[in-house]
Amino acid sequence: MDISLRVKNLVATYNTYDPIRIANLRGIDIEYYDLGEIKGFYKKILGNRFIGINETLDEFSSLVGTAHEL
């Protein structure tokens, strides 16, 4: 899998670089938890997809974590 090509396709499809907006448009919920040392995770349960992000992260780190999990 070519990650840079995948990113280009997502940006072209959704016309944005914002990972939170892309996740929402793809039907992936984003929730914030106190995760200790963990920055984030992706989970799919019974067909429902969501990204969990550590609520203690600053705004930039939260965006990076969301992009990584996306």
N, C-alpha and C positions, 0 to 999 in steps of 0.2 A: 504494500500500500504506500503510495506516494502522498505523504501528509501535506506537503506544500500544494500539490494539485487539489487535494480534497478541500483545503482551506480556500483556495481560489474559487472552486466550484460553489462552496457555501456562500462566499461573499457575493459572487455573481448572481446566485439564485435569490438571495434574500436582500441584496442591495444595501448591505450594512457590514461594518466590521465589529459591531457590538456583540460579544458572545452571549450576553444575557438576552438580547432581542432575538438572536438566532435560535437560542434554546427555546424561548417561548414560542416562536413561530413554528418550531419543529414539534411542539407539544410536550416539551420537557419542562417539568416544574422545577423551580429552584427554591430550596429551603435552607435556612440558616440555623446551625446548631452549635453548641459548645462542644467542639471535637478534640479539645486538648491540643496535642501536637500535630494532629492530622489536619491538613489544609482543606481537603475536600474528597468527595467520592461520587461515583455514578452508580445508580442501582435501577434495576428493572424488576418490578414485582407485579405479577399478574397482568402484564402488558402495560402497566403504568410506569413511565420513565421519570426519574428525577435526579437532580444533582444536589448533593448536600455540601454546603460551604461553611467553613469555620467562621462563626460570627465575630471572632476577635481579630480577623484580618482587616487591614486597611482597605480602602476602596480599590487601589491599584492591584494589590495582591488578590483581592476577591475576583477581579476581572480576569487576572492571569489564571487563577484556579478554575474559574468557570470555563475559560477557553480550553484549558488542559483537559478537563473532564468531558467537555463537548467533543 
